[in-house]
Amino acid sequence: MVKRILILILFFYILALFQTSFLIHFKVLNFILLFIIFFNLFEKPEENFGLISALIGGFFLDIFSEKPIGFYVLILFGFSLLIKIILRKYIQLPILAKHKI
Amino acid sequence: MRNKILFAVFGVIILVFLNFFQSGVKNFFYTVSLPFQKTLFKAGDYISDFFETVLETKNLKRENEELRLKIQEVIAENAKLREIAEENKILREALKANPKRDFEIFISQIISKNILSSDSILIKGGLGDGIQKGFPVISPENVLVGKIEEVYNNFSRVTLISNKDFSFDVRVVNDLNKIYGLARGRGNSGIYLDKVQMGADIKDGDTLVSAALGGIFPEGLLVGKIRKVIKSDTEPFWQAEVSPFFDIKEIEKLFIIIDF
């Protein structure tokens, strides 16, 4: 658990550096946001790494932007919670159903 | 359930705590990341330039022709200006007027740009270098870029003039009259001219320079060129599309004006 969180912190830090310094020269999407959506959509229903990645990703977005710390953390955390609720209550993906058994 | 509530309360406390030391926390991350960001920024700049050159090869010939003509025009204009400068010098001496004082500047460079909007940049130089909130930021060519919005110990955040919340007084460089207006940011490196008095003699291609009316910027910094004048009989003021002179992708060094 701790090891995975440390890997997530390192991953999002490098991604934030890459996004603010390298990818800013190209018209590309926000990869931090994309990865958070991806983690939330495709993780096992019983896991909470999507939510943890939202906290970490949001923190680095806050650090490298002019917003106060917590701004993107709260937005992304709320967004991830919404994805989880919608997935658990209203959508039955075969991959999720397989894990639920 | 109890664990979740405890986790949420703990999280909120940490966020509030971090916000009290926001400046220090951000400065720490920027200092640690500086070597990586500098390298990545240069690499990104180089690669994007390369791809842009490849994509724009077909336009180069036409652009080259246009530039040749432009150079001829500029040479002619330069000769005229030299004459005026010489005349000015003689007149100054005659009037014993003091020469105009230059700005006191701090040389800085871009570290990174905001991820979600490209109208805010992080630059080198902060409280330790005497930088303060509100200082104007220009390019080496005297083109207005923005103003300091937030200052950390070693870094500062600059709001570009193209930021949607940004507006400042400008003057249209015109031989006939002094025409003033308000330049407003449009986002995505775009600006437009607003509040130009109806009937004012402005046309496409006119140059905009900063006006000292608002006290935000010194007089005469280059801002942009009018691309299209939008005249309306129903509105009390005219507007104009403006092509800004600054291109944040091309700028390597920036000057912060610390005294004007």
Interface residues (C-beta under 8 A of the other chain):
Chain A: A16 L17 F18 Q19 T20 S21 F22 L23 I24 H25 F26 N30 I32 L55 L61 I63 F64 S65 E66 P68 I69 G70 V73 L74
Chain B: G11 L15 V16 L18 N19 Q22 V25 K26 F29 S33 F36 Q37 K38 L40 F41 A43 G44 D45 I47 S48 I111 S112 K113 N114 I115 L116 S118 S120 L122 E149 E150 R157 K249
